[in-house]
Amino acid sequence: MDYKELGLLIGLELHQQLDGHKLFCKCPCIIKDTKPNYEIKRKLRVSASELGDFDPAALYELQKGKYFVYQGYKNINCLVELDENPPEELNQNALKIALQVSLLLNAKPVDNVQFMRKIVIDGSNVSGFQRTALIATDGYIETAEGKVRIPTICLEEESAKKIEDTKEYRKYNISRLCIPLIEIATAPDIHTPLQAKETAEKIGMVLRSIDGIKRGLGSIRQDVNLSIKNGPRVEIKGFQELKGMPKIIQFEIERQLEEIKTKNKLVAHVRKAEQNLTTSYLRPMPGANRMYPETDVPTINITKKILEELELPELISNKIEKLQEIYKISSELAKEVIDINFENYVNLYRNVEPGLIARILVEIPKEANTRFNIEINKINESNYHEILKLLDSGKITKSNVLDCLVELINTGKIDLNKYKIVSNEELEKEIKKIVENNPHAPFGGLMGDVMNHFKGKVDGKIVSEILRKYKKS
């Protein structure tokens, strides 16, 4: 597909949750799914903007005629989330993180942070609006296919989590409501599905480099804005895994081309990214008449002093390069061990090669899952330390690691008698015997015979050295 000929334009919106406490109160950023302590019922209404116009997305939701049920928790939600108390002082750490993100994305912080109310009438905010503020502008990142501009970076409140939707009502869990959320919007500088994925990955890497960013499924969401030549902008929401992004974008392009082919009129609207890598209609595209100033939150001046006192963390991409260079491991392994405190393991077990430690932490658990159906989440840090201690002390060889780990998980202990390492004297004696009995066998064949004879109780490197002593050609 010739994306240039199609006039493909793609822009991303990334939403990243922060940890700590909520944006305008001290409630913790904990999302619960257990039985709630209480429920409240509300019905939201929409009003015209100061220009006299109604937001089309808000009207669309209003026409459904639903009421909303909100489930909350005593220790996680307060009157601020229920819109019964005004917002408290802004979470200053959330503002600091938003500024760090902005600078790492080459953006320019604004002089004054002014929170606005954005109309949200689908019930996902109890108040009927979301508080949001512009933090920085004019950022960018570099991709393999060119620069992608980042016009805006915002700080806002997270919405409630929808748990039930019927014809009469929609039910929400409000434990997630008001968690600090950074919104990063790119310009439509992305021209291929793969560039969209790369852009999301690079911005995600910057976010993961900063302390205070939430981790785990659902803590980051990506939306794709897409258009083709002479067509309107369509927004696709709900990407959870980046690997499916190119295929969903491709599906949407083909869907729009089919609409054009059948002479159907294309209109701007919002769609949902489905698990089967297709998209489905959600609602009309929101208009410009949905923002008005927040009068309960004071304006915050971003002074030169505030910016100078910010400490910017080292980017994960730089850490990965250092791990590769220092420990001579692949980029794939370096990416995997970056969050495992890999260097602590290396310092503790100096007799084990760093590359082997990385494999034990990353690849061996996957192999145990594939070959022996061992669930990876059953393997904990103490299991890794037990295996590495045995390796470090020379009680097992690297060829025994998988078997030892599986035995440890299944029985809770390791029978070292099964893996007792053969002494160099016994090894040399047996190698000499094998060579004498097979004088014309190739080196590789003899190597295999020795390793098979001792079944993981010898080190392949030592076997090779001794074998070369007796196998002259």
Summary of the structure (lengths in Angstrom):
residues: 473
radius of gyration: 29.0
end to end distance: 56.8
largest distance: 98.2
contacts: 1420
relative contact order: 0.11
helix: 38%
strand: 23%
